[in-house]
Amino acid sequence: MKRYKIGYTTGVFDMFHVGHLNLLKKASELCDYLIVGVTTDELTSYKNKKAIIPFKDRCCIVEAVRYVDKVVPQTNMNKMEAWEKYNFDVMFVGDDWKGTDVWNDLEIKFKKVGVDIVYFPYTKKVSSTILREYLYSKKKA
């Protein structure tokens, strides 16, 4: 697989789990420098959920991962704006987004500026949503 200079990925990274680790590890294997955008508490509303772990703590957790070179706040969903700011040549994303209107459009826009999108397989059976549902079911029991 192609090797890139600067990679970029984003996420909420709430209740950090092995799926997050898998994404960061795979991304770092394909680039020399990995920038990770951690979604701010204000922006997490796009998933209609509130993060359990506060933004600053999530940043500290992601910064501590050896595969990550730089952590930046993700304050909006505009990936082209992020590219203008960080000048990455590849964006890494879970394959659960592949084929969606938003990402099909981004593929076209990024191709025009020489940025590739690499989709990684979604780690099955683990997600912050699953963990949250499990926690809430235990509270009710």
N, C-alpha and C positions, 0 to 999 in steps of 0.2 A: 504494500500500500504506500501511497505517496507520503512523503514527510513534509511538514509545513514549518514555517518560521514562527508565526504567532497564531495561537488558537484561542478561541473564545467560546464560552458556554455560560448559560445562566440557569438559575433555579432558585426556589425558595429555600431548599435545604433544611426544611423543618424536620425535627426528629431524625437527625442524620442517620442513615442506614446503609446497608451494603449496596443497594441500588445506586445511591449517590456516589459511593466509593468506586463502584465499577465504572460509572460514567467518567469520573475524574481520572482514574487510572488509564482507561482506554484513550482518553483525549490526550493525556500527557505523553503517551507512547507515540503519538503521531505528530507532535510539534515540539519545537525547542523551548517555547515559552507559553505557558497557559494562563490566561486571564479568566477569572470566574466572576460573573455578575451575580451577586446575591440580592434577591428581591427584597425591597424595603417592606416594612410592616404596612405602610400605606398602600402599596401596590398589590399586596397579597389578596386584596378583595377581588381581583380578576378571577380567582378560583372560587369565589363566594365562601371563603374560609378565612379565619384569622389564624395566623401562625401561633403555635404554642410556645415556641422558643423565640425570645425577642431578637430583633434584627442584629444588634451588636454582638450577641452571643453566637448567633448563626455565623456571622462573619469570622469570629474568633475560631470557631470549629473548623470552618472551611480553610482558613489561613493555616491551621495546624496540619493540614493534610500535605504530605511531602510532594504530592504530584502537582500542587498548585503554586504558581509563581507570584500571582498578584490577585487580590480580591478587590472588587469595586462594587459600589452600590448600583443596583438596577432600579432606577426610579421611574422608568416607563417601559413600554413594550416595543419601542421603536428600535429595531435591530440595525437599520441603516444609520441612525444617529449614533449608535454604539460603534459601528464600524468607522464613522468619521472621527470619533474620539480616540479609538484604540488601534485603528489601522491593522486589524487582524486579516489573515489570508485564508482562514477556515473557521467555520462555526460548527460546533458539535451539538447535536440535539438527539433526543430519544426518538426512536422510529414510530412511536405512537402519534407523532405529529406529521409524519410523512404522508403526502397526498392530500393534506388539508388545503383549503383555499389560501389561507394565510401563508403557509410554507411554500406552496407552489408559486405564489407571487414573489416571495422572498428569493426563491431559487433564481427567478428571472432577473430580479434587481441585482442580486449578488454576482451573478454570472457576468453582468455588464461591467463590474468593477474588479473582476478577477478573484472573487471569493468563492470557495467551495463550501458546500454544506455536507457534512458527514453525519449520517444517521446511525445511531447505535441501537442494538436490540434493547428493548425495555426489559428490565429485570423483573421477571414474573414473580408473583406471590409476595412482593414486598413493595410498599409505598407508604408515604406519610399518611395518605388517606386510609389505607388498611390499618395502620397503627392507631390512628385517631379513632376509627370505628371500634377497634378492639378495646382501647382504653375506656371509651364511653360505655361499651357494653358491660365492662367489669364494674364500672361505677354504679350502674343500674341494678346489677345482680346482688 
